[in-house]
Amino acid sequence: MAQSLTRPNELVVVLKSLYADVSARLLHVLQVWEGRYRQRVELRRLMLMGPELIADIGMTMQEAEIEAGLPFWRPPQLLETHLRSPMSW
């Protein structure tokens, strides 16, 4: 009878740990998405203010339009482009 009491307790511990892990991962994803949303809103604002501001952050207007047009759940396209192309020093 003592064994039947320990197994549910062990299951509760495992489930709590699993819940904590899933919650932490979900929170991280939501924080990343919020950051992307804010960055893209700010990028659209800079685009309206003028191309010189876009140039100041190291982008062309075409790159900025592509980035700003992405939904928040999509990762930045420029990062992928820079990772694929070799750096020139």
Backbone hydrogen bonds, N-H to C=O, Kabsch-Sander energy under -0.5 kcal/mol:
donor,donor_aa,acceptor,acceptor_aa,energy
5,L,1,M,-0.9
6,T,2,A,-1.3
7,R,3,Q,-1.8
9,N,5,L,-1.1
10,E,6,T,-2.5
11,L,7,R,-2.4
12,V,8,P,-2.2
13,V,9,N,-2.0
14,V,10,E,-2.3
15,L,11,L,-2.7
16,K,12,V,-2.5
17,S,13,V,-2.1
18,L,14,V,-2.5
19,Y,15,L,-2.7
20,A,16,K,-2.3
21,D,17,S,-2.1
22,V,18,L,-2.6
23,S,19,Y,-2.6
24,A,20,A,-2.2
25,R,21,D,-2.2
26,L,22,V,-2.5
27,L,23,S,-2.5
28,H,24,A,-2.1
29,V,25,R,-2.3
30,L,26,L,-2.4
31,Q,27,L,-2.1
32,V,28,H,-2.3
33,W,29,V,-2.5
34,E,30,L,-2.2
35,G,31,Q,-2.1
36,R,32,V,-2.3
37,Y,33,W,-2.5
38,R,34,E,-2.4
39,Q,35,G,-2.4
40,R,36,R,-2.4
41,V,37,Y,-2.1
42,E,38,R,-2.4
43,L,39,Q,-2.3
44,R,40,R,-2.1
45,R,41,V,-1.9
46,L,42,E,-2.4
47,M,43,L,-2.1
48,L,44,R,-1.5
49,M,45,R,-1.3
50,G,46,L,-1.2
53,L,50,G,-0.9
54,I,50,G,-1.0
55,A,51,P,-2.4
56,D,52,E,-1.6
57,I,53,L,-0.9
57,I,54,I,-0.7
58,G,55,A,-1.6
59,M,54,I,-2.0
64,A,60,T,-2.4
65,E,61,M,-2.6
66,I,62,Q,-2.0
67,E,63,E,-2.7
68,A,64,A,-3.1
69,G,65,E,-1.4
70,L,67,E,-1.3
74,R,71,P,-1.8
80,E,76,P,-0.9
81,T,77,Q,-2.1
82,H,78,L,-2.7
83,L,79,L,-2.0
84,R,80,E,-1.7
85,S,81,T,-1.9
89,W,87,M,-0.6
